[in-house]
């Protein structure tokens, strides 16, 4: 392989790597968003279950409210959006109600 062929092979490798990077990035973002959505949905479920089992003002419900808050904060911090399980939609404003389950 001569010098010109080596440069062409290197350029082709770089181009292929860049292509893979840019085509994989949207899927990574989607995976992270899916995880964020599932995390919030799970915490919503846990809160509802704690309220049903132990009461709206129980220590367990307060703990689950905190976990839901943390999940929303994490999504907001990482993606600048959060999942509303009740409306089944993403919010792009940090407009959740801290007392929506009181």
SULMOCOR-V959760 format. One record per backbone hydrogen bond with DSSP energy under -0.5 kcal/mol. CO is the residue of the C=O (numbers start at 1). NH is the residue of the N-H. If there is no record, write none. Layout:
CO & NH
CO & NH
//
This chain:
2 & 6
3 & 7
4 & 8
5 & 9
6 & 10
7 & 11
8 & 12
9 & 13
10 & 14
11 & 15
12 & 16
13 & 17
14 & 18
15 & 19
16 & 20
17 & 21
18 & 22
19 & 23
20 & 24
21 & 25
22 & 26
23 & 27
24 & 28
25 & 29
26 & 30
27 & 31
28 & 32
29 & 33
30 & 34
31 & 35
32 & 36
33 & 37
34 & 38
35 & 39
36 & 40
37 & 41
38 & 42
39 & 43
40 & 44
41 & 45
42 & 46
43 & 47
44 & 48
45 & 49
46 & 50
47 & 51
48 & 52
49 & 53
50 & 54
50 & 55
51 & 55
55 & 58
58 & 62
59 & 63
60 & 64
61 & 65
62 & 66
63 & 67
64 & 68
65 & 69
66 & 70
67 & 71
68 & 72
69 & 73
70 & 74
71 & 75
72 & 76
73 & 77
74 & 78
75 & 79
75 & 80
75 & 81
76 & 80
82 & 91
83 & 85
84 & 88
84 & 89
89 & 84
91 & 82
93 & 95
96 & 98
97 & 100
99 & 102
//
